[in-house]
Amino acid sequence: MVSAIVMTVLIVAALAWFTYTMKTKLAVLLKAKPEVRWDRIPERIEATVRVAFAQSKMFKEPGSGAMHALIFWGFLILLLRTISVFGRAYTAGGPVESTWTVFWFWHPLQNGYTWLKDWTELVVLAMVVAAALRRIVLRPKRLTLKPSAYVILSLIAGLMVTDFLYDGAVFALGKAAEERAWAPVGSFVANRLAGLGEGNVAMAHAMFWLHALILLYFLNELPLSKHFHVITSIPNVFLARLDPPGAIAPIKDIENQETFGVVEPRELTWKQILDGYTCTECGRCTVNCPANLSGKPLSPKFLICDMRDYVKKHQADILAGRDTATSEGGSLIDAVKEEVIWSCTTCRSCEENCPVMITHVDKIVDYRRRLVLMEGRYNPELGTTLKNLENKSNPWGLSTGERATWVADLGVPLLSEKGSAEYLYFMGCFAAYDDRNKKVAIAFMKLMQKAGIDFAVLGPEEGCCGDPSRRLGNEYLYQIQAQANIEVFKGYGVRKIVTACPHCMNTIQHEYKQFGGEFEVIHHSQLLAQLIRDGKLTPAAGDAIPAVAFHDSCYLGRYNGIYDAPRDVLAAIPGVQVAEIDRSRVNGMCCGAGGGLMFREEHIGERMNQLRVRQLGEAKPGMLASACPYCLVMLRDGVNELDLGEQMKTADVAELLAKRVGV
């Protein structure tokens, strides 16, 4: 049968081309560092169904998200149609006479599918037109308007149109009468083609083979452009990271490593390179990035795309095992750009908004590790901070012996004196040294005393949790700090830890486990909310507080999913009305202090804290509340810098509660 031979030749040629292209892509992955991503299969299946197939993250932008989701779902539905069409080349009668389908065994099922298929193709065609008009007319800034996008949209439209014309020509010839009754669009097209008479034989053959050629070309076009994500997005979601997002992967056996961080592709993990293959260039990450919004050079989209393009450019070097960092064009860090690397606050807004679960923070930290530990290339202000952390275990280089010694005046015991306590209150550097956050610590400790909580502090035995060191790239210093704290905790038999700092909470809860430190860690807002529910703290009525806008800390919210506890504390205070804005909870914007950048001046663009204060000001609040020492300082400074001190006050939720509890 001629049609079978021709179809076989086309399929074999297309698959050979596809295999050749994919072989190179896979070979590059195999040259990268290993990483285990095939554990916890049930969780991976659940995430794949929810994110990849249900397209749950797409609907954060209802318009474009729905458009993309409908095209994706349409392709899933039409996959069975593709099998049916290709199969007709191998069955009696060929493309025109054959009515074979994958549902050949039960006509009612085929009839229902035919109806669904017709409407699906019409919807997909409409979405393709909408996508093209969006690029031509609306031209959203977050999109990269490449010609390849129009090629892909044209190919998808071609698949829909050729299938309608193929059906219409077959139906016009009087074939597949039962199928025609269930094909509203195909029947409509058949009526328009009726005048061609026997010319529909040529039409049917032409559309059949054109449809097949478009599909096979489409398959091979995907790996050559950003549309590779059509192939890799489902695997990328299945292989996504399942560990807590706040746990940066450690450098294992660090004392025996010869190099640190990433400067060339072979030092990336295979999953990090797969992230690059999978980027859709949709720009959702960039339009939600606080650094980008405030005029910094960081675009999370281009962070991934520049990595991907560098890998593609140096495929031959990677496969040959040659060092790319010294090649013409510079290293991977040169391609990504240092100022981009140092603009990131590690807030994870990019990762939250990525529809295919690409991670960005891990790559940023790996680049920083190379710059800090191997090359000593970093901002002098950050160099001072790292030196202070190394010498005094706090960012300001203040005396270790004076760490939180002032708590004795409050009757708060040191753990060294008390021996044991239900809770260790891990104060963190800000509560221990920063005058503004000392007030928060005092309010919180008085609330715990009022509620009868058995707690103690470490005082001079407490060191920095290590969050700034790790996220600034000094993994070596971080591991020293973490292990020192773990040793102290274990020495006192500490089991429960409470802290008002989300950075400390995240680090101790998720990252100390990497070094054998497993502790139950809660945030002070969680403990306060529970004490209110248990009736151990009862805020009294008082003067009404003007609208309170609550600012979500990135490390409390996006990293650890704690959004309700601080709001529950505020809601329990009579006279307090929490005013929400669009950029709150999971969509909240960073204050600019994360990733160690609290200790670096912003030299480019707008100050992030000022931008955040203006956003919160949309609610016309009289009070900006937070539950993070970093955020409190940044908001206070933003209010003062914008000369809004008379209109807005700033406070931690513990301070507002303490006033009404009367402590």
N, C-alpha and C positions, 0 to 999 in steps of 0.2 A: 504494500500500500504506500503510495507516494507520500501522502500526508504524514504518515507515521515516520517515514525515513527523514523527511524534511524537519519535522518537529524534534526528532532525536538528535539530528545534527545541530540544530539551534540550541537545544538544552545542553548538550555535551560541550559545545563551544562556549556558551555563557557560563556554565559551571566551571569550566577549565580556567577561564579568565578570572572569575570570582575567586577560585581557589588560589590562583597565583597571587592575587592581590592580598587575600586574607592570610596567606602563608607568611608574607613579609610582616604584616601587622602583628600576627601571633608570635613570630620569631623575636620581634622587638620586645614584646611583653616578657618572653622567657629570658631575655638578657637582664631584666630588671631584678631588683631585690625581691626575695620571696615574702609572702604574707598569707596567713591562713584566713580564708574567707568562705570556707565550705562547711563550717560547723553550724550548730543550732538551726538545722534545716526547717523545722516547723515555723520558727520566727521569720526566717527568710521567705518562706512561701507566703506567710501572712502579709509581710511588707510588700512583696511583689504583686499580690492580688490587690492590695489597697492602693499602692502608689503607682505601679506600672499599668495594671489593667483597669482599675477604677479611676485612675487619673486624679486622685484626690488632691494633689498639690497644685494641679492646674487651675482649680476653681477659686484660687485666691484672687485671680483676675477673671471675673465671670465672662466677659466678652470674648477676649482672645483665648482664654482657657477653654471655654465651651467649643469654640471653633476648632482648636487643635484636638480636643478630646473626640469630637464627632468624626474628624478625619481618621483618627487612630482606631476608634471603634468600627468605623466603616471598613477599614482594611481588614480587621479581624473577621468581620462578617463575610466580606467578599473573598476571603481566602478559599472558602469552599467553592465559590463560583470559578475561581482560577483553576482549581483542580478539575472541575467539570469541563471547562473549556479546553484545557490541554488534553484531557482524556479523550475528547471527541476526535482528535487526530489519530487515535489508535483503535477506534471502534468502527464497525461497519457503516458505510455511508459517508464517513469523514465529516468535515466541518459543517456541511449543508444538510445532509440527510440524517446524521446522527442526533439523537436526543438524549444521549447518555448523560447522567449526572451522578454525583456521589450518593444521591438518595434514590437510585434506580430501583431499590428494593421496596419502596413504599411511596406511591404517588401523592397521597395527602401531605406527607412531610415535604416533598419536593414542591408542591403547589404553594404551601405556606412560605417556604424559603424563597421561591421565585418572587412572590409579592414583597417580602422583606428586602430582597436583593435590589429590586427596582427602586424602591423608595430610598434605600441606603445610598445607591449610586447617585440619585438626584440630590440628596443631602450633601454628600461628599463634594459633588460638583459645585453646589452652591457655596460651600465652605471654602473651596479652592478659589472661586471668584472673589469671595469676601477677603481672603488672605491676600490676593493680588492687589485688590483695591486699597487695602489697608497699607500695603507697602508703597503703592504708587501715590495715593492721595494723602493719607494720614502721616505716613513716614515717621513712626515712633522713634524717638532718639535712642531707645535701648536696643533697637534692632541694627544688625549689620546688613546693609542693603547690598548684598552680593548678587551678581548675575546668576549664580548657581541656584539661588532660591527660585528664580523664575523658571529655570530649566526644570526643576523638580515639580513645581506647581503645574507646568505645562504637561509634563509626563503623567501626573496624576489625572489631570483633566482629560488627557488623551485616552487613558485607560477607561474612564467612564463613558466618554463619547463613542469610542470604538465598540464598546460592549453594547450600548444602546443601538447603534447602527447595525451591528451584527445580528442582534435579536430582531430588530425591525425588518431587516432583509429576509431573514429566515421565515419570520411570521408572514411577510408579504407573499412569500412563495407558497403559502398554505401549509407549511410544515409546523410541527409541534403545536397543534391547535389547543390542546389542553393547557400547555404551559402559557400560551398567549392569553388565555382567559384570566390568568393570575398575574400578568405582567402589565400593569397600567401604563408605564412609560414605553415599554417595548411595543405594546399594541398601538399606542399613539404614533410612534415613529413608523410602524408598519403601514398605518393608514396614509402617512405622508409619502411613503415609498411605493405605494401600490402602482403608481403610474409607470414605474420602471419595468414592470413585467418581468421577463426572464433576465433582465439586466441585474436583478437582485441576486442572481447566482454569483456574478462577478463581485457585487457589493459585499455579499456575505463572506466570500473567500478573502477579499481585500481587507475587510475589517477584522476577520478572524486572525489573519497572519500579522496585520499591523498591531493588533492588541497583544499578541504573543511577543513580537519584537520589542514593543515599548516596555513590556513587563521585564523581559530579560535584560534590556539595556538599563532599565531603572535599577535592577538588582546590582549591576556592576558600576553604576554611577554613584551609589551610596557610599562605598568606602573611600571614594576619591574626594569627598567634600564634607562639609559640616553635617550633612545628612546621614553620615555614618551612624548617628544616634538612632536612626530607625532600626538598625541591627543591634546596637550595643546597649540601648537604654534598658531593656528588660533584664539582660544579664547584669548590668551595672547596679540596678536596684536590688536584684537578688543577692549580689555580692557586697551590698552596702555594709557599712560599719554598724554593728549592733551594740557595741560597748557604749557606756555613757559618753555623750559627746564631749564632756569636760575632761576626759582622760586622755591626755596626749601620750602617744606611744613613747616609751622610754628608750634611751640608748642602752642596750643591754651590755653587761660586762664592760662598762665604760673605761675602766682602768687599762684594759688591754686593746682598745681600739686605736688604730693609727690615724683614721680620718673621722670627721664628724660632719653631719649635715649633708646637704645636697648642693652640688655645683654642676653636675652633668647627669644625663638621663639614666645611666646605669645605677645611679645612687637612689633614684626613685624606686618605689615599690611598683610591681606590675599593676596594682589596683590604682595607683596614682596616675599611671600612664593611661589606663582604661578610662579614668575620669576625663582625660583630655580627649580621647576618642569619642566620648559620649556627649560632650558639651553641645547643646543645641543652639548656642549663641542667641538665646532668647532675651538675655539682658535683664531678667528678673532680679538676679543677684546685684547687678550694678545700680539699678534704680532704687534699691533699698539699702545700699551701702552708705553708712554715715560718713565715711571718709570721702567717698565720691560726691555725696550730696553737699559736703562742705568745701568742695573745691580741691581736694587732695588728688594726687595722680593715680590713686588706686582705682582700678575697675576690676572687680572680681572676675568678670567675663573674660577680659583680656589677660588676666593673670593665668587663667586656664588655657586660653587660646594661644598665648605666646609660648607656653610650655609645650602644647601640642604641636605647634608649627616648628619649634626648635627640634623636637623629637623627629618629626617628619623630614626636616631638612638634613638631619644627621643619621638617617636610618642606616646608611652604608657603614658609617663609622661605628655605630652601636653594634651592628651585627658582626663587624670585624674585630670588635673588642678594643677599638682605638679610643683614646681619650679625646673627648670633644671640647673640653674646657679650654684647651690651648689652640684650638683650630681657628681658622679665619672666621671672624664674626663674633668671637668671644664665647663666654661660658653661658650656661643656662641662666645664671643669675644676671648676667649682662642682658640677656634677652628679656627677662622679666622686669629688670631694673630695680636698683637698690631702694630708691625713694618709694617705689610701690610697696616693696617688702616692709619698709619701716612706717608705712601709713596705716597699717591694719591694726585695729583695736581688738581683734579676735572676738568680735561680738556675735558671730555666727548668723547674722541676718542673711548673708549670702546663702548659707547652707539651708536655712529655714525656707528660703524662697526658691531653691533649685528644684525643678520638677523631676529631676532624674537622680537626686541624692548625691551629687558631687560634693566633696569636702574641700574646703579651701584653707582652713586654719592649719591643718597638719602640714601642708606644703609651705605655708608662710613660716611656721616654726622651724621646719627643716632648713629652709634658706637662711634663716637667722642663725641657726646653730653653726652653719658653715662660716658665716661672716664673723660671728663672735668668737667661736672656739678655734677656728683655723686661721682666720685672716685679720682679726682685730679691727674690723671695719664697722664702726657704729658711731652714732652721734655722741659727742663729748658729754652731753648731759646724761645720756644713758650709761656712759662709761663711769661717771661719778656714782650713779645709782648702784650699778653692779659692784663697784668697789666698796661702797658703804654696806651693801648687803653681805659682802664677803667678810668684811672686817668687823661689823657691828650687828649684823643680822637684822638691820632695818634700813629702809631706803634713804634715811637722812644722816646716817652715821652718828646717831646719838648714843649715849652711853648705854651699854647693855645692862649694867648694874642698876640703872634708874628705870628700867622697863616696868611700868605699872606699879612702882613702889608706893605711889600715892593712894592705892586702894585700901591701905591699912587704916586710913582715917575714916573709912566707911564701915569698918568692922568686917571687911571681907577677908577671909582667911587665905593664906597661901597653902597650896597642896602639900608643900614640904612640912608645914606646921600641923595641918589637919590629918595628914596621912591618907585619907580617902574621902570621896564625896560621890554623890549620885551623878552629878554633872561636873565636868571640867568646863569652865567658861574660858574658851580660847579667845583672848581679847583681840589679837592681831595687832599689827604695827600702828594702825591709825588710832584705835582706841587707847593704846598704850602711850602714844607720844603726841598725837595731834590734839591741840586744845579744843577744837570744835567737836571732835568725836569723843573726847573724854566726857563731855556732857551727855552724849548718847549712852556711853558705858555706865555712867553714874545712874541715869534714869533706869536702865535695864537691870542693873544689879539691885537697885532699891525695889523694883517690881518683883524680882525673884525673892528678895528677903520678905517682902509683904506677903507673897504667896506661900512662903514656907519651903522654898526649894533648897535642897541641900546641895550647895555648890562651893567651889573653890577655884582659885586661879594659880597659874604657875609663877607669875611675876618674872624675876630675872632668869628663870629657867626656860621661859618661852622664847622661841626664836621665830623668825619670819617663816610663814608656811611654805614659801618657795614659789608661789604663783608668779611674781614678777620675774624672778630669775629664769624660770622655765620658759615663759612666753617671750622673753627677750632673747632667748636662744642659748643662755648659759646653763645647759643641762647638767654640766658637771657640778656647778654650785648648787643647783636645785637638789640634786641627789644627796649632797652633803647635808643640806638644810632639812630635807625630808627625813633622812635617816636619824639625824640628831633628835628631831621632835618625836619620832616613833620610839626611839630608845627611852626618852623621858616618859612618854605616855605609858609604855609597857612597864617601866620601873615602878610607876604608881598604880598599876593595875587599872588604868583608865578604860572605861567601857563606853560611856556616853559623853559626847562633846556638844556644847552649844556655842554658837558664835553669831555675832551680828554682821560678819563680813561674808558675803556670798563667795568671794574669791577664796577665802580660807575654807569655807564649808565645802566648796567644790573640790579643792585640792586635797583636803584631808579625807573626804568621803570617797573620792573616786581614784585619786592618784597615789595615795599612800598604800593602797592595796598592792600596787606593783612592787612594793618593797616589804611586804609582810605586815603592813599596818592596817588592820581591819577594825574600824570603830563605828559606832552608831553616832551619826552627826546630824544635828538639826539646826535650822536657822532660828534666830531669836524671834522672828515674827510667827513662826510655827508654834514655838513654845508659848508665846503670849496669847495667841489665838486659842490654844488648848486650855490655858489657865482661865481665860474668860469663859469658855464653854463649861468648864468644871466649876465655875462660881468662885474661884479662888482670887480672882481680880474682878472688881465691879466698878466700872467707871461711873462717876456721878454726873448729874446734869450740870451744865454751866453755860456760859455765854456761847451763843452760836458761833461756830467757826465758819468764815466764808468758804466758798467752794474750795475743796482740796483736790488738787490734781496729783495723782500718784504716778511717780516715774518708776517703771519697771527696770530693775537692774538686769543686764544681759546674763550675768552669771547666776542670778536667782531664777530668772524666767526661762529664757531660751535654753540655757544649759541644764537646768534642774526642774523645770516645769512648775515652779512655785509662783503662782499668780494670785491665788485666792487668800492665802494666809495674811499677808499684810493688809489687804482690803477688808478682811474680816475684822482685824483689829480696829481699823478706822471706822468701820460700820458700827462697831459696838460702842463707840464714843457718842453719847447724846449730842446732837447739834452739828455733827459732822456730815457733810454731803460730799461724797466722792464724785468728782466730775471726770468722765472719761473723754479722751480724744481719739481720733482715728489711729494714730500711731501709739497704741498702748498694747499691753499684754504681749502676745507673740509678735505683733507688728511694731512694738516699741523701738525707739531709736537709742543708740548708745550715747552716753554722756561724753565719751571721748577718752575715758581713763583706762580702759581695758588694754590687755596685751602689753602692760608695762609702760604705756604711753602717758600715764598719769605724770610721769617724771621727765617728760620731754615737752618743750615748748612747741606750739604749733606755728611753723614758719610759713606755711603755704595755705592759702584759702581762708575761709571763715573758721572761727573757733567752734568746735563741735558743741561745747557746752552752751554757747550762746544760741546756736541754732536749735538745740533741744529746749532751752528755756522759752524761745519764741513759739515752738510747737506746743508746749504745755500751756503757754499763755492764751492759746485759742479757746480754752475753757473759761477764761476770765477768772482764774483762781486767786484767792487771797493767800493760799498756802500751797507750796510745793512739798510734797511728802516723798520720802524715799526709805529704803530699807537696806542701804549699802553705804559704808563710809566713803568709798570712792565717789559715788554718785552725789552724796550730800555735799562734799567739798566742791565738786564741779558745778552743781546747781547753784550753790551759794555764790561762787565766783561769777558764774554767768549772770545771775541776778544783779550783782554789784557792778559788773562790767557794763551791763546795759542800763544801769542807773534805774533799776526797778525795785530797789529795796523798800520803798514806801508802799508799793502796791502788792508785793509778794514777799512772804517769809518762807524760810526753808526749815524743815525739821524731819527727824527720823520718827517713824511710827511709835517707837518706844517713848520718845519725849512727849508726844501728844497724849499717849495713854497715861503716862506718869502724872501729868498735870491733873487729869480727871480722877485718878485713883487717890491722889493726895499724898504722894511720896516725894 
